[in-house]
Amino acid sequence: MIYKIAMKNSRERILLVENDPEISDLIARQTLQTLGYQVQISRSASQAIQSATRFSPDIIITNMNLPDLSGKDLLVALNSQGVVAPVIVIAQKGMESDLVQAFRLGATDYLLWPMREPEVVSAVERVLKQVRARRERETLARQLKQTNDELQQRVRELTTIFAIGKAVTSITHQRELFDKVVEGAVYVAEADCGWLLLREEHNKVFRLAAQRNLPKPMASKMHQPWDDGISSLVALSGETLSISGEPLTRFKISQVGQSALVVPVKLRKEVVGLLVVVRRISTPFSPSNRTLLEAVVDYASISLVNAQLFRVLEERARSLQQAAEAAQASERKKAELITSLQNQLVKPLADVTQTIDQMLVGETLRFNSAQKSVLRSVVTNLKTISNLVTSLNKTDLV
């Protein structure tokens, strides 16, 4: 049963530090190598220290009595060299105190000479179980750390995308918004630099709208026509392009880096912009980088739609303002005309009314009853007209 257990784990390496040919033959050739273990034999402590560094054993088996150093001295030397392999010490009966000191110095198990093969296998297997358990814990710890790092990275990426989405709804200044989009794109794609190109409305020329970490000569071309040799191809195809290494050297973009990812920005299936991120090294962008960058591009598309709507609203508001101002001007002209009419009519009407009143009560002229009735009717109508003209200025025309 012990032999079957050992055969399942025949890849482990064992360093045997033993000067006695009889003991080394029993442990190495007759027992461990028969079971498939890789065994290397050192005849002295100094040789064992060198072998432990090169061989990287899973277990070290050492005799307490060696020709140059004792087994206890070897334990001290191994600890000082940072060798972490567990050590099984071999001692003869009557060396119990030495064994206690060996355990204090870090020994894991022991064998007493003379010994039998099953005792060797049993001791080795006991220690290897500990080694395997430790390795499993270390592997799990590494996997857990890697998973935790990946989760933290995803959280940071999602937080960045959320921040971009929030910026789209809160930032009204387009330049600031585009800078935020490019900054987020460079981060989620794990790139070194990036830029956003936008197409002019009336032609197919793309201009640099925002950039992050571009060299100064290129960054100075803000709002100017841009041609990196590859973006125009993506604009024609309308499909995301990831390119790195030797194929990239044929394009101007290779002056910036050795790996590029270009994602088209679309409005109603029409390419109106291009978001580009670049790495200085030739490491290709992963599918995850591509997915995250496309999410950023969606926000860029939304921002462009918002910008168009904002311009339409601005134009409509401007048109309504102009119409309101024109209406107000028209009403002012009406008011001025009415005021002018009042100034021209009120006094003449009052004068005529007064004259007729005097004629009716004066003694120099004599009117019959019919004539007086007509004159009184004229006075009444004149007063009515005067009241109408005067009331015009009370109407809220402005």
C-alpha positions as CSV (number, residue, x, y, z in Angstrom):
1,M,0.0,0.0,0.0
2,I,2.8,2.4,0.9
3,Y,4.5,1.7,-2.4
4,K,1.4,2.4,-4.4
5,I,1.0,5.7,-2.7
6,A,4.6,6.7,-3.5
7,M,4.3,5.6,-7.1
8,K,1.5,8.1,-7.7
9,N,3.9,11.0,-6.8
10,S,7.1,9.9,-8.6
11,R,7.9,13.5,-9.8
12,E,9.2,14.7,-6.5
13,R,12.9,15.4,-6.2
14,I,14.9,14.2,-3.2
15,L,18.4,15.3,-2.2
16,L,20.2,12.6,-0.1
17,V,23.2,13.9,1.9
18,E,25.0,10.7,2.9
19,N,28.6,9.6,2.9
20,D,28.0,5.9,3.9
21,P,27.6,3.8,0.7
22,E,25.5,1.2,2.4
23,I,22.9,3.8,3.7
24,S,22.8,5.7,0.5
25,D,22.3,2.6,-1.6
26,L,19.5,1.4,0.6
27,I,17.7,4.8,0.6
28,A,18.4,5.9,-3.0
29,R,18.8,2.9,-5.3
30,Q,16.8,0.2,-3.4
31,T,13.9,2.3,-2.2
32,L,13.3,5.8,-3.6
33,Q,14.6,5.4,-7.2
34,T,12.7,2.1,-7.5
35,L,9.5,4.1,-6.7
36,G,10.3,6.6,-9.4
37,Y,11.6,9.5,-7.2
38,Q,14.4,11.7,-8.6
39,V,17.2,11.2,-6.2
40,Q,20.5,13.1,-6.2
41,I,23.3,12.1,-3.7
42,S,25.7,14.5,-2.1
43,R,28.7,13.1,-0.1
44,S,29.3,16.2,2.1
45,A,27.5,19.2,3.6
46,S,29.3,21.7,1.4
47,Q,28.4,19.7,-1.7
48,A,24.8,19.5,-0.5
49,I,24.5,23.3,-0.1
50,Q,25.4,23.7,-3.8
51,S,23.2,20.9,-4.9
52,A,20.2,22.3,-3.0
53,T,20.5,25.5,-4.9
54,R,20.7,23.9,-8.3
55,F,18.5,20.8,-7.8
56,S,15.7,22.5,-5.9
57,P,14.7,19.4,-4.0
58,D,11.3,18.8,-2.5
59,I,12.9,16.9,0.4
60,I,16.4,16.8,1.9
61,I,17.5,13.6,3.7
62,T,20.7,14.1,5.6
63,N,22.8,12.1,8.0
64,M,23.6,13.7,11.3
65,N,27.2,12.6,10.9
66,L,28.9,14.0,7.8
67,P,32.6,14.2,7.0
68,D,32.9,18.1,7.0
69,L,29.9,19.5,8.9
70,S,27.3,17.9,11.1
71,G,23.7,17.6,10.1
72,K,22.9,20.4,12.6
73,D,25.4,22.6,10.9
74,L,23.9,21.8,7.5
75,L,20.5,22.8,8.8
76,V,21.8,26.2,9.9
77,A,23.6,26.6,6.5
78,L,20.5,25.7,4.5
79,N,18.4,28.2,6.5
80,S,20.9,30.9,5.9
81,Q,20.8,30.2,2.1
82,G,17.0,30.4,2.1
83,V,16.4,26.8,1.3
84,V,12.9,25.9,2.3
85,A,12.8,22.2,1.6
86,P,11.9,20.1,4.6
87,V,14.7,18.0,6.1
88,I,14.6,14.4,7.3
89,V,17.6,13.6,9.5
90,I,19.2,10.2,9.9
91,A,20.6,9.3,13.3
92,Q,21.7,6.2,15.2
93,K,20.1,5.1,18.4
94,G,21.4,6.9,21.4
95,M,21.4,10.3,19.5
96,E,18.1,11.5,20.9
97,S,19.5,14.8,22.2
98,D,21.0,15.5,18.8
99,L,17.6,14.8,17.2
100,V,15.9,17.3,19.6
101,Q,18.4,20.0,18.6
102,A,17.9,19.1,14.9
103,F,14.1,19.7,15.3
104,R,14.8,23.0,17.0
105,L,16.9,24.0,14.0
106,G,14.1,23.1,11.6
107,A,14.2,19.4,10.9
108,T,10.8,17.9,9.9
109,D,11.2,14.2,10.5
110,Y,13.8,11.6,11.3
111,L,15.0,8.0,10.5
112,L,16.9,5.7,12.8
113,W,19.7,3.5,11.5
114,P,19.5,0.7,10.9
115,M,16.2,1.0,9.0
116,R,14.0,-0.9,6.6
117,E,12.7,0.2,3.2
118,P,9.1,0.7,4.4
119,E,10.3,3.1,7.1
120,V,12.1,5.2,4.5
121,V,9.0,5.3,2.3
122,S,6.7,6.1,5.2
123,A,8.8,9.0,6.4
124,V,9.2,10.4,2.9
125,E,5.5,10.1,2.2
126,R,4.6,11.8,5.5
127,V,6.8,14.8,4.6
128,L,5.7,14.9,1.0
129,K,2.1,15.2,2.1
130,Q,3.0,18.3,4.0
131,V,4.9,19.6,0.9
132,R,2.0,18.9,-1.4
133,A,-0.4,20.6,1.1
134,R,1.8,23.6,1.3
135,R,2.1,23.8,-2.5
136,E,-1.7,23.6,-2.8
137,R,-2.1,26.4,-0.3
138,E,0.4,28.5,-2.2
139,T,-1.3,27.7,-5.5
140,L,-4.7,28.6,-4.1
141,A,-3.2,31.8,-2.6
142,R,-1.7,32.8,-6.0
143,Q,-5.0,32.0,-7.7
144,L,-6.9,33.9,-5.1
145,K,-4.6,36.9,-5.4
146,Q,-4.8,36.8,-9.2
147,T,-8.6,36.5,-9.1
148,N,-8.8,39.3,-6.6
149,D,-6.5,41.5,-8.7
150,E,-8.6,40.8,-11.8
151,L,-11.8,41.6,-9.8
152,Q,-10.3,44.9,-8.6
153,Q,-9.2,45.7,-12.1
154,R,-12.7,45.0,-13.4
155,V,-14.2,47.2,-10.6
156,R,-11.8,50.0,-11.5
157,E,-12.7,49.6,-15.2
158,L,-16.4,49.6,-14.5
159,T,-16.0,52.6,-12.2
160,T,-14.2,54.4,-15.0
161,I,-17.0,53.6,-17.5
162,F,-19.6,54.7,-14.9
163,A,-17.7,57.9,-14.5
164,I,-17.7,58.5,-18.2
165,G,-21.5,57.8,-18.4
166,K,-22.0,60.3,-15.6
167,A,-19.8,62.8,-17.4
168,V,-21.9,62.4,-20.6
169,T,-25.0,63.4,-18.7
170,S,-23.5,66.2,-16.6
171,I,-20.7,67.8,-18.6
172,T,-22.0,70.3,-21.2
173,H,-18.6,71.5,-22.5
174,Q,-17.7,69.1,-25.4
175,R,-13.9,69.5,-25.1
176,E,-13.9,68.6,-21.5
177,L,-16.2,65.6,-22.2
178,F,-14.0,64.3,-25.0
179,D,-10.9,64.6,-22.8
180,K,-12.8,62.5,-20.2
181,V,-13.7,59.9,-22.8
182,V,-10.1,59.5,-24.1
183,E,-8.7,59.3,-20.6
184,G,-11.2,56.5,-19.7
185,A,-10.4,54.7,-23.0
186,V,-6.7,54.7,-22.3
187,Y,-7.3,53.3,-18.8
188,V,-9.7,50.5,-19.5
189,A,-7.7,49.4,-22.5
190,E,-4.5,49.4,-20.5
191,A,-2.9,51.5,-23.2
192,D,-0.1,54.1,-23.1
193,C,-1.8,56.8,-25.2
194,G,-5.0,57.5,-27.2
195,W,-6.9,60.0,-29.2
196,L,-10.4,60.8,-30.5
197,L,-11.0,61.8,-34.1
198,L,-14.2,63.5,-35.3
199,R,-15.4,63.9,-38.8
200,E,-16.5,67.3,-40.1
201,E,-20.2,67.5,-40.8
202,H,-19.9,68.5,-44.5
203,N,-17.0,66.3,-45.6
204,K,-15.0,63.2,-44.7
205,V,-12.0,64.9,-43.1
206,F,-11.3,63.7,-39.6
207,R,-9.8,66.1,-37.1
208,L,-8.1,65.5,-33.8
209,A,-10.7,66.3,-31.1
210,A,-9.0,65.0,-27.9
211,Q,-5.8,63.2,-27.0
212,R,-4.0,61.6,-24.0
213,N,-0.2,61.2,-23.7
214,L,0.6,61.9,-27.3
215,P,4.1,63.3,-28.1
216,K,4.1,67.1,-28.2
217,P,4.6,67.4,-32.0
218,M,1.4,65.3,-32.5
219,A,-0.5,66.8,-29.6
220,S,0.0,70.3,-31.1
221,K,-2.2,69.3,-34.1
222,M,-5.4,69.6,-32.0
223,H,-8.5,70.4,-34.2
224,Q,-6.4,69.9,-37.4
225,P,-6.9,67.2,-40.0
226,W,-5.4,63.9,-38.9
227,D,-4.0,60.9,-40.8
228,D,-2.3,58.1,-38.9
229,G,-2.5,55.7,-41.9
230,I,-4.9,53.3,-40.3
231,S,-7.9,55.2,-39.0
232,S,-9.1,56.0,-42.5
233,L,-9.3,52.2,-43.2
234,V,-11.4,51.7,-40.1
235,A,-13.6,54.6,-41.1
236,L,-14.3,52.8,-44.5
237,S,-14.9,49.4,-43.0
238,G,-16.8,50.5,-40.0
239,E,-15.4,47.6,-38.0
240,T,-13.1,47.6,-35.0
241,L,-9.4,46.8,-35.8
242,S,-6.8,45.4,-33.5
243,I,-3.3,45.3,-35.0
244,S,0.2,44.8,-33.5
245,G,3.8,43.8,-34.2
246,E,5.2,43.7,-37.7
247,P,1.9,44.5,-39.6
248,L,1.7,47.8,-37.8
249,T,5.1,49.0,-39.0
250,R,3.6,49.8,-42.4
251,F,1.5,52.6,-41.0
252,K,2.3,56.0,-39.6
253,I,0.8,55.0,-36.3
254,S,3.8,52.9,-35.6
255,Q,5.7,56.1,-34.7
256,V,3.6,56.1,-31.5
257,G,3.6,52.4,-30.5
258,Q,3.7,48.8,-31.6
259,S,0.1,47.8,-30.8
260,A,-3.1,49.6,-31.7
261,L,-6.9,49.2,-31.2
262,V,-9.2,51.4,-33.3
263,V,-12.9,51.5,-32.7
264,P,-15.3,53.5,-34.9
265,V,-17.8,55.9,-33.4
266,K,-21.1,55.6,-35.2
267,L,-24.3,57.6,-35.4
268,R,-27.2,55.8,-37.2
269,K,-24.7,53.3,-38.6
270,E,-22.6,56.1,-40.1
271,V,-18.9,56.5,-38.9
272,V,-18.6,60.0,-37.5
273,G,-15.5,59.4,-35.3
274,L,-12.7,57.1,-34.3
275,L,-11.4,56.2,-30.9
276,V,-7.7,55.0,-31.0
277,V,-5.6,53.6,-28.2
278,V,-1.9,52.5,-28.6
279,R,0.6,50.5,-26.5
280,R,4.3,51.2,-26.9
281,I,5.0,47.4,-26.7
282,S,3.7,44.9,-29.2
283,T,1.4,43.1,-26.7
284,P,-2.0,42.7,-28.5
285,F,-5.1,44.1,-27.0
286,S,-7.3,41.4,-25.4
287,P,-11.0,40.8,-26.2
288,S,-11.8,42.3,-22.8
289,N,-9.9,45.5,-23.7
290,R,-11.9,45.6,-26.9
291,T,-15.3,45.1,-25.2
292,L,-14.5,47.8,-22.6
293,L,-13.3,50.2,-25.3
294,E,-16.5,49.6,-27.3
295,A,-18.5,50.5,-24.2
296,V,-16.6,53.7,-24.0
297,V,-17.3,54.4,-27.7
298,D,-21.0,53.9,-27.0
299,Y,-20.8,56.8,-24.5
300,A,-18.9,58.8,-27.0
301,S,-21.7,58.2,-29.5
302,I,-24.3,59.3,-26.9
303,S,-22.3,62.5,-26.2
304,L,-22.3,63.3,-29.9
305,V,-26.1,62.7,-30.1
306,N,-26.5,64.9,-27.1
307,A,-24.4,67.5,-28.7
308,Q,-26.5,67.5,-31.9
309,L,-29.7,67.7,-29.8
310,F,-28.2,70.6,-27.9
311,R,-27.3,72.4,-31.1
312,V,-30.9,71.9,-32.4
313,L,-32.3,73.1,-29.1
314,E,-30.0,76.1,-29.2
315,E,-31.0,77.0,-32.7
316,R,-34.7,76.6,-31.9
317,A,-34.3,78.7,-28.8
318,R,-32.4,81.3,-30.8
319,S,-35.2,81.3,-33.5
320,L,-37.9,81.7,-30.8
321,Q,-35.9,84.5,-29.2
322,Q,-35.6,86.3,-32.5
323,A,-39.3,85.8,-33.2
324,A,-40.2,87.2,-29.7
325,E,-37.9,90.2,-30.2
326,A,-39.5,90.8,-33.6
327,A,-43.0,90.6,-32.1
328,Q,-42.0,93.0,-29.3
329,A,-40.6,95.4,-31.9
330,S,-43.8,95.2,-33.8
331,E,-45.9,95.9,-30.7
332,R,-43.7,98.8,-29.8
333,K,-44.2,100.3,-33.3
334,K,-48.0,99.8,-32.8
335,A,-47.8,101.5,-29.5
336,E,-45.8,104.4,-30.9
337,L,-48.4,104.8,-33.8
338,I,-51.3,104.8,-31.3
339,T,-49.6,107.4,-29.2
340,S,-49.0,109.5,-32.3
341,L,-52.7,109.2,-33.3
342,Q,-53.7,110.1,-29.8
343,N,-51.5,113.2,-29.8
344,Q,-53.0,114.2,-33.2
345,L,-56.6,113.5,-32.5
346,V,-57.4,114.1,-28.8
347,K,-56.8,117.9,-28.8
348,P,-58.6,118.7,-32.1
349,L,-61.6,116.6,-31.0
350,A,-61.7,118.4,-27.7
351,D,-61.5,121.8,-29.4
352,V,-64.3,121.0,-31.8
353,T,-66.5,119.7,-29.0
354,Q,-65.9,122.8,-26.9
355,T,-66.8,125.1,-29.9
356,I,-70.1,123.3,-30.5
357,D,-70.9,123.5,-26.8
358,Q,-70.4,127.2,-26.9
359,M,-72.5,127.6,-30.0
360,L,-75.4,125.8,-28.3
361,V,-75.3,128.1,-25.2
362,G,-74.3,131.3,-26.9
363,E,-76.8,134.2,-27.7
364,T,-75.2,135.4,-30.9
365,L,-76.5,132.4,-32.8
366,R,-80.0,131.1,-32.8
367,F,-80.7,127.5,-33.8
368,N,-84.0,125.9,-34.0
369,S,-84.7,122.7,-32.1
370,A,-83.9,120.4,-34.9
371,Q,-80.5,122.1,-35.5
372,K,-79.7,121.9,-31.8
373,S,-80.6,118.3,-31.7
374,V,-78.2,117.6,-34.5
375,L,-75.4,119.6,-32.9
376,R,-76.0,117.8,-29.5
377,S,-75.7,114.4,-31.4
378,V,-72.5,115.6,-33.0
379,V,-71.1,116.5,-29.6
380,T,-72.1,113.1,-28.2
381,N,-70.4,111.3,-31.1
382,L,-67.3,113.5,-30.7
383,K,-67.0,112.7,-27.1
384,T,-67.4,109.0,-27.8
385,I,-64.6,109.2,-30.4
386,S,-62.4,111.1,-27.9
387,N,-63.0,108.5,-25.2
388,L,-62.1,105.7,-27.6
389,V,-58.9,107.4,-28.7
390,T,-58.0,108.0,-25.1
391,S,-58.7,104.5,-24.0
392,L,-56.3,103.1,-26.6
393,N,-53.3,103.9,-24.4
394,K,-54.8,101.7,-21.6
395,T,-54.6,98.5,-23.7
396,D,-51.6,96.3,-22.9
397,L,-50.0,96.1,-26.3
398,V,-46.4,95.4,-25.2
